[in-house]
């Protein structure tokens, strides 16, 4: 049993070492396409506390930097103070552009308010909430607009949306998810948005937006969303967004390399071995490693 215990501990230690080495920062040089700076963005990111996640605001910023994201919007549920902490910390360390935001979690709809400074009440109609965000100079993105969230979006609300999530991890969880949010997106004139809805499960940026902006700044990103200057790709290579920008990226080999660098389906051999060793080590310790020797 002592040999099993030592072997299990070694497997866990090797797992931790390989996991750390395999989790290399995803960096990319600045990419210019058609006179635009292409920014990798995730506009739906949550932080601890009060948002069902484990990373503090400063850890969230570091993780975004580690994943090679140029821009994130921190969107805690129904408040903005955590996002303000993340914005301050990212400026302090020279991290990614952090937009202060909020996920307006109303009973019948969820909206991302991005680029705001005061929280938006959760008990407004969708149209009134959108107007309140616009009065603060922010943009509004429909969050995971599954069919159950459609009724509050009347024609006035649909016309005022700046963006709509067409890529979200939930669409891969159910058969109806993808057709529903795609159908909603097609009803709008909004920018195509891909977001991870990060809650510390899965990689930040696993679904992401390519923003075509004049520069990497909060103002330029917001303006790009208003102008619908975004492109989103799904796992099968289908593209959504501005048709002219889609054509530009399809003809640009540097963009193809940038997108390929985020292939989450292929974590590499070290990550796979790390997971295997970790599982075996934990099984060894929990099932066999701590058994008391017989008298």
C-alpha positions as a printed NumPy array, in Angstrom:
array([[  0.   ,   0.   ,   0.   ],
       [  2.865,   2.356,   0.712],
       [  4.064,   1.944,  -2.889],
       [  0.589,   2.754,  -4.191],
       [  0.429,   5.832,  -1.956],
       [  3.791,   7.146,  -3.159],
       [  2.946,   6.404,  -6.798],
       [ -0.389,   8.214,  -6.479],
       [  1.243,  11.287,  -4.951],
       [  3.82 ,  11.307,  -7.753],
       [  1.083,  11.07 , -10.385],
       [ -0.721,  14.078,  -8.876],
       [  2.507,  16.11 ,  -8.703],
       [  3.393,  15.286, -12.316],
       [ -0.181,  16.156, -13.302],
       [  0.145,  19.585, -11.674],
       [  3.516,  20.181, -13.325],
       [  2.335,  19.18 , -16.812],
       [ -0.891,  21.129, -16.38 ],
       [  1.056,  24.262, -15.499],
       [  3.473,  23.849, -18.418],
       [  0.672,  23.133, -20.912],
       [ -1.309,  26.215, -19.875],
       [  0.9  ,  28.566, -21.846],
       [ -0.343,  32.124, -22.377],
       [ -2.085,  32.615, -25.715],
       [ -0.514,  35.719, -27.191],
       [ -0.766,  37.166, -30.676],
       [  0.816,  40.152, -32.401],
       [ -1.444,  43.06 , -33.371],
       [ -3.365,  42.197, -36.538],
       [ -4.475,  44.811, -39.075],
       [ -7.057,  43.842, -41.712],
       [ -8.546,  46.314, -44.18 ],
       [ -7.328,  49.261, -42.148],
       [ -8.925,  47.927, -38.946],
       [ -7.255,  46.624, -35.808],
       [ -8.693,  43.148, -35.198],
       [ -9.356,  42.629, -31.49 ],
       [-10.232,  39.331, -29.818],
       [-13.073,  40.019, -27.388],
       [-15.375,  38.323, -24.905],
       [-18.231,  40.557, -23.743],
       [-19.816,  38.205, -21.194],
       [-17.484,  37.515, -18.278],
       [-18.385,  37.018, -14.604],
       [-16.269,  37.402, -11.47 ],
       [-16.572,  36.506,  -7.8  ],
       [-18.528,  37.411,  -5.719],
       [-22.257,  37.528,  -6.512],
       [-21.963,  35.98 ,  -9.988],
       [-21.665,  32.241,  -9.361],
       [-17.986,  31.994, -10.147],
       [-14.681,  31.504,  -8.338],
       [-12.254,  34.067,  -9.816],
       [-11.86 ,  37.456,  -8.161],
       [-11.901,  40.528, -10.45 ],
       [ -8.089,  40.738, -10.546],
       [ -7.795,  37.005, -11.274],
       [-10.346,  37.406, -14.052],
       [ -8.228,  40.103, -15.671],
       [ -5.092,  37.952, -15.42 ],
       [ -6.946,  34.981, -16.92 ],
       [ -8.165,  37.136, -19.82 ],
       [ -4.584,  38.276, -20.395],
       [ -3.405,  34.666, -20.183],
       [ -5.944,  33.606, -22.824],
       [ -4.777,  36.289, -25.25 ],
       [ -7.98 ,  38.325, -25.131],
       [ -7.568,  41.952, -26.14 ],
       [-10.925,  43.042, -24.729],
       [-13.371,  41.757, -22.14 ],
       [-16.572,  43.136, -20.686],
       [-17.05 ,  42.223, -17.049],
       [-20.793,  41.75 , -16.598],
       [-21.822,  40.901, -13.021],
       [-25.485,  40.256, -12.385],
       [-27.417,  43.461, -11.722],
       [-24.51 ,  45.578, -10.457],
       [-21.287,  47.141, -11.768],
       [-18.906,  47.531,  -8.818],
       [-17.014,  44.279,  -9.479],
       [-16.522,  45.347, -13.102],
       [-15.142,  48.689, -11.902],
       [-12.59 ,  46.87 ,  -9.749],
       [-11.524,  44.752, -12.734],
       [-11.298,  47.851, -14.959],
       [ -9.091,  49.618, -12.387],
       [ -6.816,  46.597, -11.904],
       [ -6.341,  46.009, -15.636],
       [ -5.305,  49.632, -16.136],
       [ -2.89 ,  49.267, -13.22 ],
       [ -1.077,  46.276, -14.741],
       [ -1.413,  47.247, -18.4  ],
       [ -3.782,  44.353, -19.095],
       [ -6.553,  43.933, -21.666],
       [ -9.153,  46.605, -22.27 ],
       [-11.853,  45.987, -19.654],
       [-15.29 ,  47.43 , -20.312],
       [-17.473,  48.042, -17.275],
       [-20.728,  46.217, -17.75 ],
       [-23.655,  44.441, -16.181],
       [-25.802,  41.467, -17.043],
       [-29.296,  42.78 , -16.501],
       [-30.879,  39.584, -15.219],
       [-34.602,  40.265, -15.401],
       [-37.178,  37.508, -14.857],
       [-38.051,  37.322, -18.586],
       [-34.877,  38.466, -20.373],
       [-31.117,  38.858, -19.945],
       [-29.266,  41.809, -21.484],
       [-25.588,  42.734, -21.434],
       [-25.095,  46.424, -20.738],
       [-21.528,  47.242, -21.827],
       [-19.667,  50.513, -21.381],
       [-21.801,  51.898, -18.552],
       [-20.966,  53.497, -15.2  ],
       [-24.16 ,  52.979, -13.161],
       [-26.218,  49.817, -12.742],
       [-29.429,  49.481, -14.725],
       [-32.523,  48.395, -12.73 ],
       [-33.557,  44.813, -13.415],
       [-37.302,  45.529, -13.291],
       [-37.538,  47.625, -16.484],
       [-39.018,  46.46 , -19.746],
       [-36.44 ,  45.347, -22.307],
       [-36.962,  48.5  , -24.377],
       [-36.649,  50.778, -21.331],
       [-33.505,  48.969, -20.174],
       [-31.952,  49.447, -23.615],
       [-32.798,  53.145, -23.525],
       [-31.222,  53.464, -20.071],
       [-27.982,  51.869, -21.308],
       [-27.866,  54.143, -24.351],
       [-28.316,  57.217, -22.149],
       [-25.076,  56.22 , -20.405],
       [-23.258,  55.873, -23.736],
       [-23.147,  52.096, -23.577],
       [-24.162,  49.322, -25.945],
       [-26.675,  46.535, -25.387],
       [-26.208,  42.87 , -26.318],
       [-28.926,  40.215, -26.105],
       [-27.529,  37.484, -23.84 ],
       [-28.105,  33.82 , -24.793],
       [-31.461,  34.674, -26.415],
       [-33.109,  31.268, -26.235],
       [-36.776,  31.124, -27.21 ],
       [-38.007,  31.53 , -23.626],
       [-36.416,  35.02 , -23.59 ],
       [-38.046,  36.218, -26.836],
       [-41.429,  37.632, -25.63 ],
       [-40.086,  40.839, -23.97 ],
       [-38.397,  41.9  , -27.222],
       [-41.012,  43.889, -29.082],
       [-40.173,  45.634, -32.356],
       [-38.876,  48.718, -30.513],
       [-36.474,  46.629, -28.421],
       [-35.261,  44.603, -31.409],
       [-34.51 ,  47.745, -33.41 ],
       [-32.453,  49.238, -30.577],
       [-30.252,  46.219, -29.862],
       [-26.582,  46.85 , -30.651],
       [-25.529,  43.203, -30.59 ],
       [-26.888,  39.689, -30.199],
       [-25.046,  36.576, -29.036],
       [-24.961,  34.146, -31.918],
       [-22.254,  32.006, -30.3  ],
       [-22.553,  30.88 , -26.67 ],
       [-21.542,  27.614, -24.941],
       [-25.198,  26.766, -24.286],
       [-25.846,  26.288, -28.006],
       [-23.704,  23.164, -27.911],
       [-25.487,  21.787, -24.852],
       [-28.94 ,  21.297, -26.39 ],
       [-30.131,  20.513, -29.894],
       [-32.519,  23.49 , -29.925],
       [-29.981,  26.007, -28.592],
       [-28.235,  26.917, -31.833],
       [-31.339,  27.288, -34.045],
       [-33.046,  29.43 , -31.409],
       [-30.33 ,  32.019, -30.873],
       [-29.586,  32.082, -34.607],
       [-33.252,  32.742, -35.372],
       [-33.262,  35.592, -32.847],
       [-30.095,  37.11 , -34.318],
       [-31.641,  37.04 , -37.798],
       [-34.636,  39.044, -36.52 ],
       [-32.346,  41.902, -35.484],
       [-30.06 ,  44.34 , -37.252],
       [-27.495,  43.882, -34.488],
       [-23.805,  43.062, -34.489],
       [-22.88 ,  39.381, -34.325],
       [-21.43 ,  38.561, -30.915],
       [-19.696,  35.46 , -29.602],
       [-19.312,  35.18 , -25.815],
       [-18.231,  32.57 , -23.305],
       [-20.558,  33.631, -20.426],
       [-17.542,  32.805, -18.288],
       [-18.29 ,  31.43 , -14.809],
       [-14.917,  29.673, -14.278],
       [-16.176,  26.639, -16.212],
       [-14.452,  26.135, -19.539],
       [-11.959,  28.585, -21.037],
       [-12.66 ,  32.285, -21.157],
       [-13.054,  33.205, -24.815],
       [-14.114,  29.723, -25.909],
       [-16.784,  31.629, -27.852],
       [-15.462,  35.038, -28.872],
       [-15.956,  38.058, -31.078],
       [-13.507,  39.514, -33.573],
       [-13.965,  43.278, -33.364],
       [-12.767,  45.484, -36.212],
       [-11.908,  48.769, -34.509],
       [ -9.8  ,  51.825, -35.183],
       [ -7.683,  51.085, -32.108],
       [ -7.656,  49.079, -28.917],
       [ -9.656,  51.373, -26.658],
       [-13.012,  51.217, -24.935],
       [-14.452,  54.011, -27.076],
       [-13.272,  52.393, -30.317],
       [-14.703,  48.999, -29.34 ],
       [-18.101,  50.46 , -28.472],
       [-18.169,  52.37 , -31.745],
       [-17.261,  49.215, -33.682],
       [-20.179,  47.336, -32.11 ],
       [-22.571,  50.165, -32.959],
       [-21.293,  50.056, -36.552],
       [-21.734,  46.219, -36.66 ],
       [-18.014,  45.802, -37.343],
       [-17.753,  42.3  , -35.893],
       [-17.174,  38.763, -37.13 ],
       [-17.989,  35.524, -35.305],
       [-16.966,  32.009, -36.315],
       [-18.497,  28.795, -35.022],
       [-16.76 ,  25.459, -34.553],
       [-17.66 ,  24.354, -38.081],
       [-16.218,  27.465, -39.706],
       [-19.537,  29.212, -40.363],
       [-19.25 ,  32.987, -40.145],
       [-21.594,  35.693, -38.941],
       [-21.315,  39.459, -39.066],
       [-20.536,  42.186, -41.57 ],
       [-20.365,  40.572, -45.062],
       [-17.502,  42.821, -46.233],
       [-15.465,  42.019, -43.132],
       [-16.177,  38.307, -43.526],
       [-14.779,  38.462, -47.044],
       [-11.7  ,  40.285, -45.77 ],
       [-10.932,  37.682, -43.121],
       [-11.546,  34.783, -45.49 ],
       [ -8.871,  36.226, -47.781],
       [ -6.394,  36.955, -44.979],
       [ -4.009,  34.125, -44.004],
       [ -2.93 ,  35.952, -40.824],
       [ -6.506,  35.963, -39.568],
       [ -6.767,  32.228, -40.275],
       [ -3.642,  31.665, -38.179],
       [ -5.057,  33.803, -35.371],
       [ -8.333,  31.877, -35.319],
       [ -6.539,  28.516, -35.492],
       [ -4.46 ,  29.431, -32.438],
       [ -7.647,  29.176, -30.344],
       [ -8.452,  25.564, -31.15 ],
       [ -9.799,  24.528, -27.752],
       [-10.627,  21.035, -29.067],
       [ -6.912,  20.185, -29.225],
       [ -5.32 ,  21.005, -25.846],
       [ -2.059,  19.191, -26.656],
       [ -0.391,  16.073, -25.299],
       [  0.77 ,  17.61 , -22.012],
       [ -2.751,  18.682, -21.069],
       [ -4.117,  15.239, -21.924],
       [ -1.42 ,  13.433, -19.92 ],
       [ -1.925,  15.889, -17.051],
       [ -5.637,  15.056, -16.905],
       [ -4.967,  11.297, -17.078],
       [ -2.287,  11.348, -14.37 ],
       [ -4.421,  13.565, -12.154],
       [ -7.401,  11.202, -12.381],
       [ -5.265,   8.115, -11.736],
       [ -3.47 ,   9.781,  -8.826],
       [ -6.682,  10.911,  -7.161],
       [ -8.234,   7.475,  -7.609],
       [ -5.141,   5.902,  -6.114],
       [ -5.171,   8.202,  -3.102],
       [ -8.898,   8.031,  -2.455],
       [ -9.473,   4.332,  -3.036],
       [ -6.206,   2.62 ,  -2.2  ],
       [ -3.611,   5.067,  -0.988],
       [ -4.97 ,   5.772,   2.488],
       [ -6.086,   2.297,   3.508],
       [ -4.797,   1.358,   6.924],
       [ -2.401,  -1.59 ,   6.933],
       [ -3.879,  -4.748,   8.351],
       [ -2.8  ,  -5.676,  11.894]])
